């Protein structure tokens, strides 16, 4: 129920869009019956089935283009721009799909495609305009607001609170304030003690119990050193995090500042990659994994037999790791260490010339062949080809306490290889982990298909040169 409420804007808007798209289909055919020839008969579909499939096609275009992200009180001009970009892309693709038709001239196809695009775009844009206008109307009257908390108890926090109370169109219903470092509000701020609902240490319980949807960080200029700790503690994919910048951040160009209906805020996006790139990345993960597994299968069987003959224990090693959003999973690797290597020592880092590594395992690591079974994890969706390396729960718990922002590595699927792997050595100390975390965070902030390609090329070069450890 809570998740349904959280995504109500998406559900409501997508249902309306689908009905609008069905209506557009009927309108275009009533005006230009030749469209039946172009979009239905040539694909052996009847009128109603064709309308349903074409409407689903348009809905998929809207999803991929990001038209259902950040729907809550979005600017109507932004909605117009979103619809324009998405429908132009959809119309061009539709034109190429139907270009196989030989029953219509090119001029007829172009005319009908443009006419259909005009109907779809105008109706979707008008629908979004009406919906957002109604949404703003209710928000101004304090209805349908997102539940929010303000982190900070100083004058800046009180000013932000007053702005939110005065301007309901900002869309936040402030539940209360959260103390940072146990600092109680000064009487001069005007914050009532009962409005302070907890401390930063208990932010997890506050978010869960209060069903928080928005977090606004509003710290004093002399408390900016606390900002790092605050952001490192608040990392929830379904909770929007915004930071109220100071004057120097706004005018100095040190960060990108958005205007949320007049209130300048730095929005820390929970989604690091556009949906269309995520979709392509996942498709490539699956295709590459299948091809590599099929090609290397005979070679893998030889390695498995060699591992069993040269040392005791299973050939494929299973180990629990922490994946996306902190979810644990079982990761597969070819065993490169002696069986029960950590039986007495417990979880420890790999070392240079590690005595636990078998002679065969040494070469498997050098060539990174021990990672191949992880392609099964990629197929299962636990991992990706490229991403931060997954770590064991024991170390995740330890690093989360010692390294700021470490848990942000879990915003994306972990990978077989990553930016940190091609730029840094194996972990042998906490300092190494800190350095690799910097590379991982850089990857997450700049994630793209282009960067993934660069990392994969570097990884292949490393394998060929035998520089693995």
C-alpha positions as CSV (number, residue, x, y, z in Angstrom):
1,X,0.0,0.0,0.0
2,X,2.8,2.4,0.8
3,X,4.6,1.7,-2.5
4,X,1.3,2.2,-4.3
5,X,0.8,5.6,-2.7
6,X,4.4,6.5,-3.4
7,X,3.9,5.9,-7.2
8,X,0.4,7.2,-7.5
9,X,1.5,10.0,-9.7
10,X,3.1,7.6,-12.2
11,X,0.1,5.2,-12.1
12,X,-2.5,7.9,-12.5
13,X,-0.6,9.7,-15.3
14,X,0.3,6.5,-17.3
15,X,-3.3,5.3,-17.2
16,X,-4.5,8.7,-18.5
17,X,-1.8,8.7,-21.2
18,X,-2.8,5.2,-22.4
19,X,-6.5,6.3,-22.7
20,X,-5.4,9.4,-24.6
21,X,-3.3,7.3,-26.9
22,X,-6.2,5.0,-27.7
23,X,-8.3,8.0,-28.4
24,X,-5.6,9.3,-30.7
25,X,-5.7,6.0,-32.7
26,X,-9.5,6.4,-33.3
27,X,-9.1,10.0,-34.3
28,X,-6.4,9.4,-36.8
29,X,-8.4,6.6,-38.5
30,X,-11.5,8.6,-38.6
31,X,-9.7,11.5,-40.3
32,X,-7.3,9.3,-42.5
33,X,-8.6,5.8,-43.1
34,X,-5.4,5.0,-45.1
35,X,-3.6,4.7,-41.8
36,X,-5.3,1.3,-41.4
37,X,-3.3,0.2,-44.5
38,X,0.0,1.6,-43.1
39,X,-0.2,0.4,-39.5
40,X,-2.6,-2.5,-39.4
41,X,-3.1,-4.6,-42.5
42,X,0.5,-4.8,-43.5
43,X,1.2,-6.5,-40.1
44,X,-1.8,-8.8,-40.3
45,X,-3.6,-7.1,-37.4
46,X,-7.2,-6.0,-37.0
47,X,-8.2,-2.5,-36.2
48,X,-8.6,-2.9,-32.4
49,X,-5.5,-5.1,-31.9
50,X,-3.5,-2.6,-33.9
51,X,-4.7,0.3,-31.8
52,X,-3.8,-1.6,-28.6
53,X,-0.3,-2.5,-29.8
54,X,0.4,1.0,-31.2
55,X,-0.8,2.6,-27.9
56,X,1.5,0.3,-25.9
57,X,4.3,1.2,-28.3
58,X,3.8,4.9,-27.5
59,X,3.6,4.2,-23.8
60,X,6.9,2.4,-24.0
61,X,8.4,5.4,-25.8
62,X,7.2,7.7,-23.0
63,X,8.7,5.3,-20.4
64,X,12.1,5.1,-22.1
65,X,12.3,8.8,-22.6
66,X,11.8,9.4,-18.9
67,X,8.4,11.0,-19.2
68,X,7.3,9.4,-15.9
69,X,10.2,10.6,-13.7
70,X,9.7,13.5,-11.3
71,X,6.0,14.0,-12.1
72,X,5.1,15.6,-8.8
73,X,4.4,19.3,-9.3
74,X,6.6,19.4,-12.3
75,X,6.6,22.6,-14.3
76,X,4.0,22.6,-17.1
77,X,6.6,24.0,-19.5
78,X,8.9,21.1,-18.6
79,X,6.1,18.7,-19.3
80,X,5.5,20.3,-22.7
81,X,9.2,19.9,-23.6
82,X,9.2,16.3,-22.4
83,X,6.2,15.4,-24.6
84,X,7.7,17.2,-27.6
85,X,10.9,15.3,-27.4
86,X,9.3,11.9,-26.7
87,X,6.7,12.1,-29.4
88,X,9.1,13.3,-32.1
89,X,11.4,10.3,-31.3
90,X,8.4,8.0,-31.3
91,X,7.0,9.3,-34.6
92,X,10.4,9.0,-36.3
93,X,10.8,5.4,-35.1
94,X,7.2,4.6,-36.2
95,X,7.9,6.0,-39.6
96,X,10.9,3.7,-40.1
97,X,8.9,0.7,-38.8
98,X,6.1,1.3,-41.3
99,X,8.5,2.1,-44.1
100,X,8.4,-1.6,-45.1
101,X,4.9,-1.0,-46.4
102,X,4.7,-0.9,-50.1
103,X,1.0,0.1,-50.4
104,X,1.5,3.8,-49.8
105,X,3.7,6.3,-51.4
106,X,6.5,7.9,-49.4
107,X,4.5,11.2,-49.4
108,X,1.5,9.5,-48.0
109,X,3.5,7.9,-45.2
110,X,5.2,11.1,-44.3
111,X,1.8,13.0,-44.3
112,X,0.0,10.4,-42.1
113,X,3.0,10.1,-39.7
114,X,3.1,13.8,-39.2
115,X,-0.6,14.0,-38.8
116,X,-0.6,11.2,-36.3
117,X,2.3,12.7,-34.4
118,X,0.4,16.1,-34.2
119,X,-2.7,14.4,-32.7
120,X,-0.7,12.3,-30.2
121,X,1.5,15.2,-29.1
122,X,-1.3,17.8,-28.8
123,X,-3.5,15.4,-26.8
124,X,-0.8,14.2,-24.5
125,X,0.5,17.8,-23.9
126,X,-3.0,19.0,-23.2
127,X,-3.7,16.1,-20.9
128,X,-0.5,16.8,-18.9
129,X,-1.3,20.5,-18.7
130,X,-4.7,19.8,-17.2
131,X,-3.4,17.2,-14.8
132,X,-0.5,19.4,-13.5
133,X,-2.9,22.4,-13.2
134,X,-5.3,20.4,-11.0
135,X,-2.3,19.1,-9.0
136,X,-1.1,22.6,-8.4
137,X,-4.6,23.7,-7.4
138,X,-4.9,21.0,-4.7
139,X,-1.3,21.6,-3.5
140,X,-2.1,25.3,-2.9
141,X,-4.8,24.1,-0.6
142,X,-2.5,21.7,1.3
143,X,-3.8,18.5,-0.3
144,X,-1.7,15.7,-1.8
145,X,1.6,17.1,-0.4
146,X,4.6,14.9,0.0
147,X,5.6,14.1,3.6
148,X,8.9,15.9,4.3
149,X,11.4,16.4,7.1
150,X,14.0,19.1,7.5
151,X,17.5,18.1,8.6
152,X,18.8,21.0,10.7
153,X,17.5,23.1,13.6
154,X,19.1,26.5,13.0
155,X,17.8,29.7,11.5
156,X,18.3,28.4,8.0
157,X,16.1,25.4,8.7
158,X,13.4,27.7,10.2
159,X,13.5,30.0,7.2
160,X,13.1,27.0,4.9
161,X,10.2,25.7,7.0
162,X,8.5,29.1,6.8
163,X,8.9,29.1,3.0
164,X,7.4,25.6,2.7
165,X,4.4,26.5,5.0
166,X,3.8,29.8,3.2
167,X,4.1,28.3,-0.3
168,X,2.2,25.0,-0.5
169,X,3.0,24.8,-4.2
170,X,6.4,23.7,-3.2
171,X,4.6,20.4,-2.5
172,X,6.0,19.5,1.0
173,X,4.2,18.8,4.2
174,X,6.8,19.3,6.9
175,X,6.5,16.6,9.6
176,X,9.3,18.0,11.7
177,X,13.0,18.8,12.2
178,X,15.9,16.4,12.7
179,X,18.9,17.4,14.9
180,X,22.4,17.1,13.6
181,X,25.1,16.2,16.2
182,X,22.5,16.5,19.0
183,X,22.2,20.3,18.5
184,X,18.9,21.4,20.0
185,X,17.2,24.4,18.4
186,X,18.1,27.8,19.9
187,X,15.1,29.7,21.3
188,X,16.0,32.6,18.9
189,X,15.2,30.4,15.8
190,X,11.6,30.1,16.7
191,X,11.5,26.4,16.2
192,X,9.2,24.7,18.7
193,X,10.8,21.9,20.7
194,X,7.9,19.5,19.9
195,X,8.7,20.0,16.2
196,X,12.1,18.3,16.6
197,X,11.2,14.6,16.0
198,X,14.6,13.0,16.4
199,X,18.3,13.0,15.7
200,X,20.4,12.2,12.7
201,X,21.5,8.8,14.3
202,X,17.8,7.7,14.1
203,X,17.1,8.9,10.6
204,X,16.3,5.3,9.4
205,X,13.5,4.9,12.0
206,X,12.2,8.4,11.3
207,X,11.9,7.8,7.5
208,X,10.2,4.4,8.1
209,X,7.8,5.5,10.8
210,X,6.9,8.8,9.3
211,X,6.6,7.5,5.7
212,X,9.0,10.3,4.5
213,X,9.1,11.1,0.8
214,X,11.2,14.2,0.8
215,X,14.3,15.3,2.9
216,X,15.5,18.9,2.9
217,X,18.9,19.5,4.3
218,X,19.1,23.0,5.7
219,X,22.3,23.6,7.7
220,X,23.9,26.8,9.0
221,X,26.9,28.2,7.2
222,X,29.1,27.3,10.2
223,X,27.8,23.7,10.1
224,X,28.7,22.9,6.5
225,X,31.3,20.4,7.8
226,X,28.3,18.3,9.0
227,X,26.9,18.2,5.4
228,X,29.2,15.3,4.4
229,X,28.0,13.2,7.3
230,X,24.4,14.0,6.7
231,X,24.5,13.1,3.0
232,X,26.4,9.9,3.7
233,X,23.7,8.8,6.2
234,X,20.8,9.5,3.9
235,X,20.8,7.2,0.9
236,X,17.4,5.9,0.0
237,X,16.4,5.3,-3.6
238,X,12.7,6.1,-3.0
239,X,13.3,9.3,-0.9
240,X,14.1,12.6,-2.7
241,X,17.0,14.4,-1.1
242,X,17.4,18.1,-1.6
243,X,20.1,20.5,-0.1
244,X,19.5,24.2,0.6
245,X,22.7,25.8,-0.8
246,X,24.4,28.8,0.7
247,X,25.1,32.0,-1.2
248,X,28.7,31.0,-2.3
249,X,27.5,27.6,-3.7
250,X,24.9,29.4,-5.8
251,X,27.1,32.1,-7.3
252,X,30.4,30.3,-7.3
253,X,29.2,27.6,-9.7
254,X,30.4,24.8,-7.4
255,X,27.1,22.9,-7.8
256,X,24.1,22.8,-10.1
257,X,21.2,24.5,-8.4
258,X,17.6,24.0,-9.5
259,X,14.8,26.5,-8.8
260,X,11.9,24.6,-7.2
261,X,9.1,27.2,-7.7
262,X,11.4,30.0,-6.5
263,X,13.3,28.1,-3.7
264,X,16.9,27.4,-4.8
265,X,17.7,23.7,-4.1
266,X,20.5,21.3,-5.0
267,X,18.7,18.1,-5.8
268,X,20.7,14.9,-5.3
269,X,19.1,12.5,-7.8
270,X,18.5,8.9,-6.7
271,X,18.6,7.6,-10.3
272,X,22.1,7.8,-11.7
273,X,21.3,6.7,-15.3
274,X,18.4,7.4,-17.7
275,X,15.9,4.5,-18.2
276,X,16.7,4.1,-21.9
277,X,20.4,3.7,-21.1
278,X,19.6,1.3,-18.2
279,X,17.5,-0.8,-20.7
280,X,20.3,-0.9,-23.3
281,X,22.9,-1.7,-20.6
282,X,20.8,-4.6,-19.4
283,X,20.2,-6.0,-22.9
284,X,23.9,-5.8,-23.6
285,X,24.7,-7.5,-20.3
286,X,22.4,-10.4,-21.2
287,X,23.6,-10.8,-24.8
288,X,27.3,-10.6,-24.0
289,X,27.0,-13.0,-21.1
290,X,25.2,-15.6,-23.2
291,X,27.8,-15.3,-26.1
292,X,30.8,-15.5,-23.8
293,X,29.5,-18.4,-21.7
294,X,28.7,-20.4,-24.9
295,X,32.1,-19.6,-26.5
296,X,34.1,-20.4,-23.4
297,X,32.1,-23.4,-22.2
298,X,34.6,-26.1,-23.5
299,X,37.5,-24.1,-22.0
300,X,35.7,-23.7,-18.7
301,X,35.1,-27.4,-18.4
302,X,38.9,-28.0,-18.8
303,X,39.6,-25.4,-16.1
304,X,37.1,-26.9,-13.8
305,X,38.7,-30.4,-14.2
306,X,42.2,-28.9,-13.6
307,X,41.0,-27.1,-10.4
308,X,39.6,-30.4,-9.0
309,X,42.7,-32.3,-9.9
310,X,45.2,-29.8,-8.5
311,X,43.6,-29.0,-5.1
312,X,40.8,-30.1,-2.8
313,X,37.5,-28.5,-2.8
314,X,34.8,-27.4,-5.3
315,X,35.8,-25.9,-8.6
316,X,33.2,-23.1,-8.4
317,X,33.3,-21.0,-5.3
318,X,30.1,-19.5,-3.9
319,X,30.3,-16.5,-1.6
320,X,27.7,-14.1,-0.3
321,X,28.1,-10.5,-1.5
322,X,26.1,-7.3,-1.2
323,X,24.4,-6.0,-4.3
324,X,22.2,-3.2,-5.5
325,X,20.3,-1.4,-2.8
326,X,22.2,-3.5,-0.2
327,X,20.5,-6.7,-1.2
328,X,22.7,-9.8,-0.6
329,X,23.2,-12.4,-3.3
330,X,25.4,-15.5,-3.9
331,X,28.3,-14.7,-6.3
332,X,30.1,-17.4,-8.3
333,X,33.8,-17.6,-9.0
334,X,36.3,-20.2,-10.1
335,X,38.1,-21.2,-6.9
336,X,41.7,-19.8,-6.9
337,X,42.5,-20.4,-3.2
338,X,43.0,-23.5,-1.1
339,X,39.8,-24.9,0.3
340,X,38.8,-23.3,3.7
341,X,41.5,-20.6,3.2
342,X,39.8,-18.4,5.7
343,X,38.7,-21.1,8.2
344,X,41.0,-19.8,11.0
345,X,41.7,-16.2,9.9
346,X,38.1,-15.1,9.0
347,X,37.5,-12.7,6.2
348,X,40.7,-11.0,5.1
349,X,42.0,-9.0,2.2
350,X,43.9,-10.5,-0.7
351,X,47.6,-9.8,-0.6
352,X,50.4,-9.7,-3.1
353,X,51.9,-13.2,-3.4
354,X,49.0,-14.4,-1.3
355,X,50.0,-17.8,0.2
356,X,46.3,-18.9,0.1
357,X,46.3,-18.8,-3.7
358,X,46.9,-22.1,-5.5
359,X,49.5,-22.3,-8.4
360,X,46.7,-22.7,-10.9
361,X,44.7,-20.0,-9.2
362,X,47.6,-17.6,-9.6
363,X,47.3,-17.8,-13.4
364,X,43.5,-17.7,-13.3
365,X,43.7,-14.4,-11.4
366,X,46.4,-13.0,-13.7
367,X,44.2,-13.6,-16.7
368,X,41.0,-12.8,-14.8
369,X,39.5,-16.0,-15.9
370,X,38.2,-16.7,-12.4
371,X,35.5,-14.1,-12.9
372,X,33.8,-15.9,-15.9
373,X,31.2,-17.7,-13.8
374,X,29.9,-14.3,-12.6
375,X,28.3,-14.1,-16.0
376,X,25.7,-16.3,-14.5
377,X,25.1,-13.6,-11.9
378,X,24.7,-11.1,-14.7
379,X,22.1,-13.3,-16.4
380,X,20.2,-13.6,-13.1
381,X,20.2,-9.8,-12.7
382,X,22.4,-9.8,-9.5
383,X,25.3,-8.1,-11.4
384,X,26.2,-6.2,-14.5
385,X,29.3,-6.5,-16.7
386,X,30.5,-3.1,-15.4
387,X,29.9,-1.6,-12.0
388,X,31.5,-1.3,-8.5
389,X,32.8,-4.7,-7.4
390,X,30.5,-6.4,-4.9
391,X,31.9,-6.8,-1.4
392,X,31.2,-9.2,1.4
393,X,28.7,-8.2,4.1
394,X,31.4,-8.3,6.8
395,X,33.5,-5.7,4.9
396,X,30.4,-3.6,3.9
397,X,29.4,-3.2,7.5
398,X,33.0,-2.2,8.4
399,X,33.6,0.2,5.5
400,X,30.2,1.8,5.9
401,X,31.3,3.0,9.3
402,X,34.8,4.1,8.2
403,X,34.3,5.5,4.7
404,X,31.9,8.4,4.0
405,X,29.4,7.8,1.2
406,X,30.5,4.1,0.9
407,X,27.0,2.8,0.6
408,X,26.3,4.9,-2.5
409,X,28.2,2.2,-4.3
410,X,25.0,0.2,-3.9
411,X,22.9,2.5,-6.1
412,X,23.8,0.5,-9.2
413,X,24.3,-3.2,-9.9
414,X,27.7,-4.4,-8.9
415,X,29.9,-5.4,-11.8
416,X,32.4,-8.0,-12.9
417,X,34.8,-5.2,-13.7
418,X,34.7,-1.5,-12.9
419,X,36.4,1.9,-13.1
420,X,38.2,1.2,-9.8
421,X,39.5,-2.2,-11.1
422,X,41.1,-0.7,-14.2
423,X,42.5,2.3,-12.2
424,X,43.6,0.8,-8.9
425,X,45.2,-2.3,-7.5
426,X,43.6,-5.0,-5.3
427,X,42.6,-4.1,-1.8
428,X,45.3,-4.7,0.8
429,X,44.5,-1.9,3.3
430,X,41.7,0.5,4.3
431,X,43.5,3.2,2.3
432,X,43.2,1.1,-0.8
433,X,39.5,0.7,-0.2
434,X,39.1,4.5,0.2
435,X,40.9,5.2,-3.0
436,X,38.8,2.6,-4.9
437,X,35.6,4.1,-3.4
438,X,36.5,7.4,-5.0
439,X,36.7,5.7,-8.4
440,X,33.4,3.9,-7.8
441,X,31.6,7.1,-6.8
442,X,33.1,8.9,-9.8
443,X,31.7,6.0,-12.0
444,X,28.2,6.3,-10.5
445,X,28.1,10.0,-11.0
446,X,29.3,9.7,-14.6
447,X,27.8,6.4,-15.6
448,X,27.1,6.0,-19.3
449,X,27.3,3.4,-22.1
450,X,30.4,5.2,-23.4
451,X,32.1,4.9,-20.0
452,X,31.1,1.2,-19.8
453,X,32.7,0.6,-23.2
454,X,35.9,2.3,-22.1
455,X,36.1,0.1,-18.9
456,X,35.4,-3.1,-20.9
457,X,38.2,-2.3,-23.4
458,X,40.6,-1.6,-20.5
459,X,39.7,-4.8,-18.8
460,X,40.3,-6.8,-22.0
461,X,43.7,-5.2,-22.4
462,X,44.5,-6.1,-18.7
463,X,43.5,-9.7,-19.4
464,X,45.7,-9.9,-22.5
465,X,48.7,-8.4,-20.7
466,X,48.1,-10.7,-17.6
467,X,48.1,-7.8,-15.2
468,X,45.4,-9.1,-12.9
469,X,46.2,-10.1,-9.3
